[in-house]
């Protein structure tokens, strides 16, 4: 189905920016917003958090060995 929308240039710029960052098409970004209720603001914030997490991991700012051991042992019996 083809649908044509008249939206402001600023809204189009936001959709296009999300599309570039997420490697989706503008149509997929809009469909995600409509189908799943993920507003453009939510999508922007999600991408910000993903990018921040990846940057932290690349910088080695990740869980310590003690943190990992604590998680592994948390649910062990005995």
PDB file of N, CA, C and O in Angstrom:
ATOM      1  N   UNK A   1       0.844  -1.168   0.000  1.00  0.00           N
ATOM      2  CA  UNK A   1       0.000   0.000   0.000  1.00  0.00           C
ATOM      3  C   UNK A   1       0.890   1.232   0.000  1.00  0.00           C
ATOM      4  O   UNK A   1       1.890   1.275   0.716  1.00  0.00           O
ATOM      5  N   UNK A   2       0.550   2.188  -0.761  1.00  0.00           N
ATOM      6  CA  UNK A   2       1.262   3.456  -0.809  1.00  0.00           C
ATOM      7  C   UNK A   2       0.406   4.509  -0.141  1.00  0.00           C
ATOM      8  O   UNK A   2      -0.794   4.614  -0.392  1.00  0.00           O
ATOM      9  N   UNK A   3       1.053   5.296   0.723  1.00  0.00           N
ATOM     10  CA  UNK A   3       0.370   6.359   1.430  1.00  0.00           C
ATOM     11  C   UNK A   3       1.240   7.601   1.351  1.00  0.00           C
ATOM     12  O   UNK A   3       2.449   7.537   1.574  1.00  0.00           O
ATOM     13  N   UNK A   4       0.633   8.710   1.039  1.00  0.00           N
ATOM     14  CA  UNK A   4       1.366   9.963   0.962  1.00  0.00           C
ATOM     15  C   UNK A   4       0.986  10.828   2.143  1.00  0.00           C
ATOM     16  O   UNK A   4      -0.196  11.020   2.430  1.00  0.00           O
ATOM     17  N   UNK A   5       1.996  11.354   2.832  1.00  0.00           N
ATOM     18  CA  UNK A   5       1.759  12.198   3.996  1.00  0.00           C
ATOM     19  C   UNK A   5       2.359  13.576   3.768  1.00  0.00           C
ATOM     20  O   UNK A   5       3.442  13.703   3.195  1.00  0.00           O
ATOM     21  N   UNK A   6       1.667  14.587   4.209  1.00  0.00           N
ATOM     22  CA  UNK A   6       2.210  15.937   4.228  1.00  0.00           C
ATOM     23  C   UNK A   6       2.672  16.203   5.651  1.00  0.00           C
ATOM     24  O   UNK A   6       1.853  16.364   6.556  1.00  0.00           O
ATOM     25  N   UNK A   7       3.999  16.249   5.850  1.00  0.00           N
ATOM     26  CA  UNK A   7       4.545  16.524   7.172  1.00  0.00           C
ATOM     27  C   UNK A   7       5.531  17.683   7.069  1.00  0.00           C
ATOM     28  O   UNK A   7       6.039  17.995   5.992  1.00  0.00           O
ATOM     29  N   UNK A   8       5.784  18.301   8.195  1.00  0.00           N
ATOM     30  CA  UNK A   8       6.697  19.450   8.200  1.00  0.00           C
ATOM     31  C   UNK A   8       8.116  18.993   7.864  1.00  0.00           C
ATOM     32  O   UNK A   8       8.463  17.820   8.001  1.00  0.00           O
ATOM     33  N   UNK A   9       8.910  19.944   7.426  1.00  0.00           N
ATOM     34  CA  UNK A   9      10.315  19.638   7.104  1.00  0.00           C
ATOM     35  C   UNK A   9      11.071  19.165   8.344  1.00  0.00           C
ATOM     36  O   UNK A   9      11.928  18.286   8.248  1.00  0.00           O
ATOM     37  N   UNK A  10      10.761  19.737   9.504  1.00  0.00           N
ATOM     38  CA  UNK A  10      11.462  19.324  10.724  1.00  0.00           C
ATOM     39  C   UNK A  10      11.099  17.894  11.110  1.00  0.00           C
ATOM     40  O   UNK A  10      11.958  17.143  11.573  1.00  0.00           O
ATOM     41  N   UNK A  11       9.847  17.511  10.927  1.00  0.00           N
ATOM     42  CA  UNK A  11       9.431  16.135  11.213  1.00  0.00           C
ATOM     43  C   UNK A  11      10.067  15.178  10.218  1.00  0.00           C
ATOM     44  O   UNK A  11      10.523  14.102  10.604  1.00  0.00           O
ATOM     45  N   UNK A  12      10.106  15.548   8.956  1.00  0.00           N
ATOM     46  CA  UNK A  12      10.746  14.715   7.937  1.00  0.00           C
ATOM     47  C   UNK A  12      12.228  14.543   8.252  1.00  0.00           C
ATOM     48  O   UNK A  12      12.777  13.455   8.079  1.00  0.00           O
ATOM     49  N   UNK A  13      12.875  15.606   8.712  1.00  0.00           N
ATOM     50  CA  UNK A  13      14.297  15.524   9.065  1.00  0.00           C
ATOM     51  C   UNK A  13      14.517  14.549  10.217  1.00  0.00           C
ATOM     52  O   UNK A  13      15.486  13.790  10.212  1.00  0.00           O
ATOM     53  N   UNK A  14      13.618  14.567  11.210  1.00  0.00           N
ATOM     54  CA  UNK A  14      13.736  13.627  12.329  1.00  0.00           C
ATOM     55  C   UNK A  14      13.558  12.192  11.867  1.00  0.00           C
ATOM     56  O   UNK A  14      14.326  11.315  12.263  1.00  0.00           O
ATOM     57  N   UNK A  15      12.554  11.938  11.033  1.00  0.00           N
ATOM     58  CA  UNK A  15      12.325  10.584  10.503  1.00  0.00           C
ATOM     59  C   UNK A  15      13.545  10.126   9.710  1.00  0.00           C
ATOM     60  O   UNK A  15      14.008   8.998   9.873  1.00  0.00           O
ATOM     61  N   UNK A  16      14.059  10.996   8.858  1.00  0.00           N
ATOM     62  CA  UNK A  16      15.231  10.648   8.040  1.00  0.00           C
ATOM     63  C   UNK A  16      16.457  10.367   8.910  1.00  0.00           C
ATOM     64  O   UNK A  16      17.230   9.454   8.619  1.00  0.00           O
ATOM     65  N   UNK A  17      16.634  11.151   9.979  1.00  0.00           N
ATOM     66  CA  UNK A  17      17.777  10.942  10.876  1.00  0.00           C
ATOM     67  C   UNK A  17      17.656   9.597  11.599  1.00  0.00           C
ATOM     68  O   UNK A  17      18.643   8.874  11.732  1.00  0.00           O
ATOM     69  N   UNK A  18      16.466   9.267  12.057  1.00  0.00           N
ATOM     70  CA  UNK A  18      16.247   7.972  12.708  1.00  0.00           C
ATOM     71  C   UNK A  18      16.497   6.849  11.716  1.00  0.00           C
ATOM     72  O   UNK A  18      17.115   5.842  12.059  1.00  0.00           O
ATOM     73  N   UNK A  19      16.025   7.014  10.502  1.00  0.00           N
ATOM     74  CA  UNK A  19      16.218   5.996   9.464  1.00  0.00           C
ATOM     75  C   UNK A  19      17.705   5.749   9.218  1.00  0.00           C
ATOM     76  O   UNK A  19      18.137   4.600   9.131  1.00  0.00           O
ATOM     77  N   UNK A  20      18.485   6.817   9.108  1.00  0.00           N
ATOM     78  CA  UNK A  20      19.936   6.658   8.888  1.00  0.00           C
ATOM     79  C   UNK A  20      20.594   5.948  10.061  1.00  0.00           C
ATOM     80  O   UNK A  20      21.375   5.015   9.876  1.00  0.00           O
ATOM     81  N   UNK A  21      20.271   6.397  11.270  1.00  0.00           N
ATOM     82  CA  UNK A  21      20.906   5.837  12.466  1.00  0.00           C
ATOM     83  C   UNK A  21      20.542   4.376  12.676  1.00  0.00           C
ATOM     84  O   UNK A  21      21.366   3.593  13.149  1.00  0.00           O
ATOM     85  N   UNK A  22      19.323   4.005  12.332  1.00  0.00           N
ATOM     86  CA  UNK A  22      18.844   2.637  12.582  1.00  0.00           C
ATOM     87  C   UNK A  22      18.981   1.725  11.373  1.00  0.00           C
ATOM     88  O   UNK A  22      18.698   0.529  11.448  1.00  0.00           O
ATOM     89  N   UNK A  23      19.418   2.303  10.255  1.00  0.00           N
ATOM     90  CA  UNK A  23      19.548   1.562   8.994  1.00  0.00           C
ATOM     91  C   UNK A  23      18.201   0.983   8.529  1.00  0.00           C
ATOM     92  O   UNK A  23      18.131  -0.102   7.952  1.00  0.00           O
ATOM     93  N   UNK A  24      17.147   1.746   8.802  1.00  0.00           N
ATOM     94  CA  UNK A  24      15.813   1.418   8.320  1.00  0.00           C
ATOM     95  C   UNK A  24      15.414   2.455   7.286  1.00  0.00           C
ATOM     96  O   UNK A  24      16.040   3.509   7.173  1.00  0.00           O
ATOM     97  N   UNK A  25      14.378   2.151   6.540  1.00  0.00           N
ATOM     98  CA  UNK A  25      13.845   3.157   5.628  1.00  0.00           C
ATOM     99  C   UNK A  25      12.936   4.092   6.417  1.00  0.00           C
ATOM    100  O   UNK A  25      12.489   3.752   7.512  1.00  0.00           O
ATOM    101  N   UNK A  26      12.665   5.265   5.864  1.00  0.00           N
ATOM    102  CA  UNK A  26      11.738   6.195   6.506  1.00  0.00           C
ATOM    103  C   UNK A  26      10.374   5.538   6.684  1.00  0.00           C
ATOM    104  O   UNK A  26       9.709   5.750   7.698  1.00  0.00           O
ATOM    105  N   UNK A  27       9.959   4.747   5.708  1.00  0.00           N
ATOM    106  CA  UNK A  27       8.681   4.039   5.809  1.00  0.00           C
ATOM    107  C   UNK A  27       8.670   3.066   6.987  1.00  0.00           C
ATOM    108  O   UNK A  27       7.666   2.939   7.689  1.00  0.00           O
ATOM    109  N   UNK A  28       9.791   2.385   7.195  1.00  0.00           N
ATOM    110  CA  UNK A  28       9.870   1.440   8.323  1.00  0.00           C
ATOM    111  C   UNK A  28       9.833   2.164   9.669  1.00  0.00           C
ATOM    112  O   UNK A  28       9.239   1.667  10.626  1.00  0.00           O
ATOM    113  N   UNK A  29      10.462   3.330   9.743  1.00  0.00           N
ATOM    114  CA  UNK A  29      10.436   4.122  10.977  1.00  0.00           C
ATOM    115  C   UNK A  29       9.000   4.539  11.292  1.00  0.00           C
ATOM    116  O   UNK A  29       8.543   4.408  12.428  1.00  0.00           O
ATOM    117  N   UNK A  30       8.300   5.037  10.287  1.00  0.00           N
ATOM    118  CA  UNK A  30       6.921   5.474  10.485  1.00  0.00           C
ATOM    119  C   UNK A  30       6.017   4.286  10.796  1.00  0.00           C
ATOM    120  O   UNK A  30       5.151   4.384  11.665  1.00  0.00           O
ATOM    121  N   UNK A  31       6.206   3.169  10.103  1.00  0.00           N
ATOM    122  CA  UNK A  31       5.398   1.977  10.368  1.00  0.00           C
ATOM    123  C   UNK A  31       5.622   1.496  11.798  1.00  0.00           C
ATOM    124  O   UNK A  31       4.670   1.089  12.464  1.00  0.00           O
ATOM    125  N   UNK A  32       6.876   1.536  12.285  1.00  0.00           N
ATOM    126  CA  UNK A  32       7.170   1.127  13.657  1.00  0.00           C
ATOM    127  C   UNK A  32       6.437   2.022  14.646  1.00  0.00           C
ATOM    128  O   UNK A  32       5.892   1.549  15.643  1.00  0.00           O
ATOM    129  N   UNK A  33       6.429   3.311  14.363  1.00  0.00           N
ATOM    130  CA  UNK A  33       5.719   4.246  15.236  1.00  0.00           C
ATOM    131  C   UNK A  33       4.222   3.946  15.253  1.00  0.00           C
ATOM    132  O   UNK A  33       3.596   3.962  16.313  1.00  0.00           O
ATOM    133  N   UNK A  34       3.659   3.678  14.107  1.00  0.00           N
ATOM    134  CA  UNK A  34       2.223   3.425  14.024  1.00  0.00           C
ATOM    135  C   UNK A  34       1.833   2.050  14.554  1.00  0.00           C
ATOM    136  O   UNK A  34       0.839   1.921  15.269  1.00  0.00           O
ATOM    137  N   UNK A  35       2.599   1.034  14.215  1.00  0.00           N
ATOM    138  CA  UNK A  35       2.248  -0.338  14.602  1.00  0.00           C
ATOM    139  C   UNK A  35       2.543  -0.632  16.071  1.00  0.00           C
ATOM    140  O   UNK A  35       1.785  -1.346  16.726  1.00  0.00           O
ATOM    141  N   UNK A  36       3.640  -0.084  16.588  1.00  0.00           N
ATOM    142  CA  UNK A  36       4.088  -0.447  17.928  1.00  0.00           C
ATOM    143  C   UNK A  36       4.005   0.687  18.933  1.00  0.00           C
ATOM    144  O   UNK A  36       4.310   0.498  20.110  1.00  0.00           O
ATOM    145  N   UNK A  37       3.601   1.843  18.487  1.00  0.00           N
ATOM    146  CA  UNK A  37       3.449   2.966  19.391  1.00  0.00           C
ATOM    147  C   UNK A  37       4.752   3.610  19.811  1.00  0.00           C
ATOM    148  O   UNK A  37       4.786   4.328  20.810  1.00  0.00           O
ATOM    149  N   UNK A  38       5.837   3.371  19.065  1.00  0.00           N
ATOM    150  CA  UNK A  38       7.127   3.960  19.397  1.00  0.00           C
ATOM    151  C   UNK A  38       7.238   5.325  18.744  1.00  0.00           C
ATOM    152  O   UNK A  38       7.504   5.436  17.547  1.00  0.00           O
ATOM    153  N   UNK A  39       7.030   6.365  19.545  1.00  0.00           N
ATOM    154  CA  UNK A  39       7.090   7.729  19.024  1.00  0.00           C
ATOM    155  C   UNK A  39       8.486   8.021  18.486  1.00  0.00           C
ATOM    156  O   UNK A  39       9.439   7.293  18.762  1.00  0.00           O
ATOM    157  N   UNK A  40       8.587   9.083  17.724  1.00  0.00           N
ATOM    158  CA  UNK A  40       9.903   9.486  17.222  1.00  0.00           C
ATOM    159  C   UNK A  40      10.835   9.810  18.383  1.00  0.00           C
ATOM    160  O   UNK A  40      12.018   9.474  18.343  1.00  0.00           O
ATOM    161  N   UNK A  41      10.307  10.461  19.415  1.00  0.00           N
ATOM    162  CA  UNK A  41      11.126  10.774  20.587  1.00  0.00           C
ATOM    163  C   UNK A  41      11.640   9.492  21.239  1.00  0.00           C
ATOM    164  O   UNK A  41      12.811   9.412  21.608  1.00  0.00           O
ATOM    165  N   UNK A  42      10.769   8.487  21.384  1.00  0.00           N
ATOM    166  CA  UNK A  42      11.188   7.218  21.975  1.00  0.00           C
ATOM    167  C   UNK A  42      12.277   6.582  21.116  1.00  0.00           C
ATOM    168  O   UNK A  42      13.281   6.103  21.645  1.00  0.00           O
ATOM    169  N   UNK A  43      12.090   6.573  19.800  1.00  0.00           N
ATOM    170  CA  UNK A  43      13.077   5.972  18.910  1.00  0.00           C
ATOM    171  C   UNK A  43      14.417   6.708  18.987  1.00  0.00           C
ATOM    172  O   UNK A  43      15.472   6.075  18.985  1.00  0.00           O
ATOM    173  N   UNK A  44      14.379   8.027  19.055  1.00  0.00           N
ATOM    174  CA  UNK A  44      15.618   8.816  19.182  1.00  0.00           C
ATOM    175  C   UNK A  44      16.338   8.489  20.483  1.00  0.00           C
ATOM    176  O   UNK A  44      17.553   8.287  20.489  1.00  0.00           O
ATOM    177  N   UNK A  45      15.592   8.435  21.586  1.00  0.00           N
ATOM    178  CA  UNK A  45      16.197   8.126  22.881  1.00  0.00           C
ATOM    179  C   UNK A  45      16.752   6.704  22.912  1.00  0.00           C
ATOM    180  O   UNK A  45      17.819   6.469  23.479  1.00  0.00           O
ATOM    181  N   UNK A  46      16.045   5.766  22.314  1.00  0.00           N
ATOM    182  CA  UNK A  46      16.517   4.381  22.244  1.00  0.00           C
ATOM    183  C   UNK A  46      17.851   4.319  21.494  1.00  0.00           C
ATOM    184  O   UNK A  46      18.799   3.682  21.954  1.00  0.00           O
ATOM    185  N   UNK A  47      17.916   4.973  20.354  1.00  0.00           N
ATOM    186  CA  UNK A  47      19.163   4.968  19.578  1.00  0.00           C
ATOM    187  C   UNK A  47      20.291   5.645  20.343  1.00  0.00           C
ATOM    188  O   UNK A  47      21.438   5.204  20.266  1.00  0.00           O
ATOM    189  N   UNK A  48      19.982   6.721  21.089  1.00  0.00           N
ATOM    190  CA  UNK A  48      20.992   7.376  21.928  1.00  0.00           C
ATOM    191  C   UNK A  48      21.552   6.395  22.960  1.00  0.00           C
ATOM    192  O   UNK A  48      22.764   6.324  23.164  1.00  0.00           O
ATOM    193  N   UNK A  49      20.653   5.631  23.613  1.00  0.00           N
ATOM    194  CA  UNK A  49      21.094   4.676  24.638  1.00  0.00           C
ATOM    195  C   UNK A  49      21.910   3.540  24.031  1.00  0.00           C
ATOM    196  O   UNK A  49      22.907   3.120  24.618  1.00  0.00           O
ATOM    197  N   UNK A  50      21.509   3.043  22.881  1.00  0.00           N
ATOM    198  CA  UNK A  50      22.265   1.980  22.215  1.00  0.00           C
ATOM    199  C   UNK A  50      23.659   2.475  21.848  1.00  0.00           C
ATOM    200  O   UNK A  50      24.653   1.794  22.100  1.00  0.00           O
ATOM    201  N   UNK A  51      23.727   3.659  21.253  1.00  0.00           N
ATOM    202  CA  UNK A  51      25.025   4.215  20.854  1.00  0.00           C
ATOM    203  C   UNK A  51      25.915   4.470  22.066  1.00  0.00           C
ATOM    204  O   UNK A  51      27.121   4.235  22.003  1.00  0.00           O
ATOM    205  N   UNK A  52      25.333   4.950  23.175  1.00  0.00           N
ATOM    206  CA  UNK A  52      26.115   5.180  24.391  1.00  0.00           C
ATOM    207  C   UNK A  52      26.640   3.857  24.954  1.00  0.00           C
ATOM    208  O   UNK A  52      27.784   3.781  25.402  1.00  0.00           O
ATOM    209  N   UNK A  53      25.811   2.826  24.930  1.00  0.00           N
ATOM    210  CA  UNK A  53      26.239   1.510  25.415  1.00  0.00           C
ATOM    211  C   UNK A  53      27.352   0.924  24.565  1.00  0.00           C
ATOM    212  O   UNK A  53      28.303   0.346  25.093  1.00  0.00           O
ATOM    213  N   UNK A  54      27.239   1.071  23.256  1.00  0.00           N
ATOM    214  CA  UNK A  54      28.285   0.572  22.367  1.00  0.00           C
ATOM    215  C   UNK A  54      29.591   1.331  22.569  1.00  0.00           C
ATOM    216  O   UNK A  54      30.668   0.734  22.565  1.00  0.00           O
ATOM    217  N   UNK A  55      29.498   2.646  22.744  1.00  0.00           N
ATOM    218  CA  UNK A  55      30.700   3.450  22.978  1.00  0.00           C
ATOM    219  C   UNK A  55      31.356   3.053  24.292  1.00  0.00           C
ATOM    220  O   UNK A  55      32.581   2.961  24.371  1.00  0.00           O
ATOM    221  N   UNK A  56      30.547   2.815  25.329  1.00  0.00           N
ATOM    222  CA  UNK A  56      31.096   2.402  26.619  1.00  0.00           C
ATOM    223  C   UNK A  56      31.775   1.043  26.503  1.00  0.00           C
ATOM    224  O   UNK A  56      32.861   0.835  27.045  1.00  0.00           O
ATOM    225  N   UNK A  57      31.138   0.130  25.802  1.00  0.00           N
ATOM    226  CA  UNK A  57      31.741  -1.198  25.621  1.00  0.00           C
ATOM    227  C   UNK A  57      33.034  -1.100  24.822  1.00  0.00           C
ATOM    228  O   UNK A  57      34.013  -1.767  25.155  1.00  0.00           O
ATOM    229  N   UNK A  58      33.055  -0.288  23.784  1.00  0.00           N
ATOM    230  CA  UNK A  58      34.272  -0.103  22.983  1.00  0.00           C
ATOM    231  C   UNK A  58      35.398   0.495  23.810  1.00  0.00           C
ATOM    232  O   UNK A  58      36.572   0.216  23.566  1.00  0.00           O
ATOM    233  N   UNK A  59      35.033   1.335  24.808  1.00  0.00           N
ATOM    234  CA  UNK A  59      36.038   1.977  25.665  1.00  0.00           C
ATOM    235  C   UNK A  59      36.454   1.075  26.821  1.00  0.00           C
ATOM    236  O   UNK A  59      37.284   1.462  27.644  1.00  0.00           O
ATOM    237  N   UNK A  60      35.879  -0.132  26.888  1.00  0.00           N
ATOM    238  CA  UNK A  60      36.218  -1.058  27.960  1.00  0.00           C
ATOM    239  C   UNK A  60      35.479  -0.775  29.252  1.00  0.00           C
ATOM    240  O   UNK A  60      35.775  -1.379  30.283  1.00  0.00           O
ATOM    241  N   UNK A  61      34.520   0.140  29.207  1.00  0.00           N
ATOM    242  CA  UNK A  61      33.733   0.482  30.385  1.00  0.00           C
ATOM    243  C   UNK A  61      32.569  -0.490  30.470  1.00  0.00           C
ATOM    244  O   UNK A  61      31.446  -0.183  30.070  1.00  0.00           O
ATOM    245  N   UNK A  62      32.859  -1.652  30.992  1.00  0.00           N
ATOM    246  CA  UNK A  62      31.896  -2.733  30.996  1.00  0.00           C
ATOM    247  C   UNK A  62      31.917  -3.376  32.364  1.00  0.00           C
ATOM    248  O   UNK A  62      32.593  -2.874  33.262  1.00  0.00           O
ATOM    249  N   UNK A  63      31.223  -4.435  32.550  1.00  0.00           N
ATOM    250  CA  UNK A  63      31.180  -5.130  33.835  1.00  0.00           C
ATOM    251  C   UNK A  63      32.560  -5.699  34.177  1.00  0.00           C
ATOM    252  O   UNK A  63      33.278  -6.211  33.318  1.00  0.00           O
ATOM    253  N   UNK A  64      32.900  -5.592  35.458  1.00  0.00           N
ATOM    254  CA  UNK A  64      34.166  -6.170  35.921  1.00  0.00           C
ATOM    255  C   UNK A  64      34.008  -7.683  36.069  1.00  0.00           C
ATOM    256  O   UNK A  64      32.898  -8.211  36.001  1.00  0.00           O
ATOM    257  N   UNK A  65      35.118  -8.363  36.270  1.00  0.00           N
ATOM    258  CA  UNK A  65      35.060  -9.808  36.498  1.00  0.00           C
ATOM    259  C   UNK A  65      34.248 -10.121  37.748  1.00  0.00           C
ATOM    260  O   UNK A  65      33.505 -11.102  37.776  1.00  0.00           O
ATOM    261  N   UNK A  66      34.386  -9.292  38.784  1.00  0.00           N
ATOM    262  CA  UNK A  66      33.600  -9.486  40.011  1.00  0.00           C
ATOM    263  C   UNK A  66      32.111  -9.323  39.744  1.00  0.00           C
ATOM    264  O   UNK A  66      31.295 -10.084  40.264  1.00  0.00           O
ATOM    265  N   UNK A  67      31.756  -8.327  38.932  1.00  0.00           N
ATOM    266  CA  UNK A  67      30.352  -8.134  38.570  1.00  0.00           C
ATOM    267  C   UNK A  67      29.807  -9.355  37.842  1.00  0.00           C
ATOM    268  O   UNK A  67      28.704  -9.819  38.132  1.00  0.00           O
ATOM    269  N   UNK A  68      30.577  -9.867  36.905  1.00  0.00           N
ATOM    270  CA  UNK A  68      30.137 -11.042  36.140  1.00  0.00           C
ATOM    271  C   UNK A  68      30.006 -12.257  37.037  1.00  0.00           C
ATOM    272  O   UNK A  68      29.047 -13.019  36.910  1.00  0.00           O
ATOM    273  N   UNK A  69      30.956 -12.451  37.944  1.00  0.00           N
ATOM    274  CA  UNK A  69      30.895 -13.591  38.863  1.00  0.00           C
ATOM    275  C   UNK A  69      29.664 -13.485  39.758  1.00  0.00           C
ATOM    276  O   UNK A  69      28.998 -14.487  40.022  1.00  0.00           O
ATOM    277  N   UNK A  70      29.361 -12.280  40.223  1.00  0.00           N
ATOM    278  CA  UNK A  70      28.197 -12.081  41.079  1.00  0.00           C
ATOM    279  C   UNK A  70      26.913 -12.464  40.335  1.00  0.00           C
ATOM    280  O   UNK A  70      26.028 -13.098  40.908  1.00  0.00           O
ATOM    281  N   UNK A  71      26.815 -12.082  39.075  1.00  0.00           N
ATOM    282  CA  UNK A  71      25.634 -12.424  38.281  1.00  0.00           C
ATOM    283  C   UNK A  71      25.566 -13.934  38.039  1.00  0.00           C
ATOM    284  O   UNK A  71      24.503 -14.543  38.164  1.00  0.00           O
ATOM    285  N   UNK A  72      26.712 -14.533  37.691  1.00  0.00           N
ATOM    286  CA  UNK A  72      26.728 -15.985  37.449  1.00  0.00           C
ATOM    287  C   UNK A  72      26.324 -16.767  38.694  1.00  0.00           C
ATOM    288  O   UNK A  72      25.629 -17.778  38.594  1.00  0.00           O
ATOM    289  N   UNK A  73      26.749 -16.312  39.848  1.00  0.00           N
ATOM    290  CA  UNK A  73      26.504 -17.045  41.093  1.00  0.00           C
ATOM    291  C   UNK A  73      25.172 -16.703  41.750  1.00  0.00           C
ATOM    292  O   UNK A  73      24.763 -17.371  42.699  1.00  0.00           O
ATOM    293  N   UNK A  74      24.511 -15.700  41.270  1.00  0.00           N
ATOM    294  CA  UNK A  74      23.291 -15.223  41.912  1.00  0.00           C
ATOM    295  C   UNK A  74      22.230 -16.307  42.031  1.00  0.00           C
ATOM    296  O   UNK A  74      21.559 -16.414  43.057  1.00  0.00           O
ATOM    297  N   UNK A  75      22.081 -17.097  41.001  1.00  0.00           N
ATOM    298  CA  UNK A  75      20.984 -18.081  40.989  1.00  0.00           C
ATOM    299  C   UNK A  75      21.482 -19.523  41.094  1.00  0.00           C
ATOM    300  O   UNK A  75      20.714 -20.460  40.874  1.00  0.00           O
ATOM    301  N   UNK A  76      22.726 -19.701  41.421  1.00  0.00           N
ATOM    302  CA  UNK A  76      23.235 -21.058  41.627  1.00  0.00           C
ATOM    303  C   UNK A  76      22.714 -21.596  42.954  1.00  0.00           C
ATOM    304  O   UNK A  76      22.632 -20.880  43.952  1.00  0.00           O
ATOM    305  N   UNK A  77      22.372 -22.861  42.933  1.00  0.00           N
ATOM    306  CA  UNK A  77      21.916 -23.480  44.188  1.00  0.00           C
ATOM    307  C   UNK A  77      23.138 -24.017  44.929  1.00  0.00           C
ATOM    308  O   UNK A  77      24.159 -24.356  44.330  1.00  0.00           O
ATOM    309  N   UNK A  78      23.001 -24.080  46.221  1.00  0.00           N
ATOM    310  CA  UNK A  78      23.983 -24.759  47.015  1.00  0.00           C
ATOM    311  C   UNK A  78      25.034 -23.989  47.576  1.00  0.00           C
ATOM    312  O   UNK A  78      25.898 -24.532  48.265  1.00  0.00           O
TER     313      UNK A  78
END
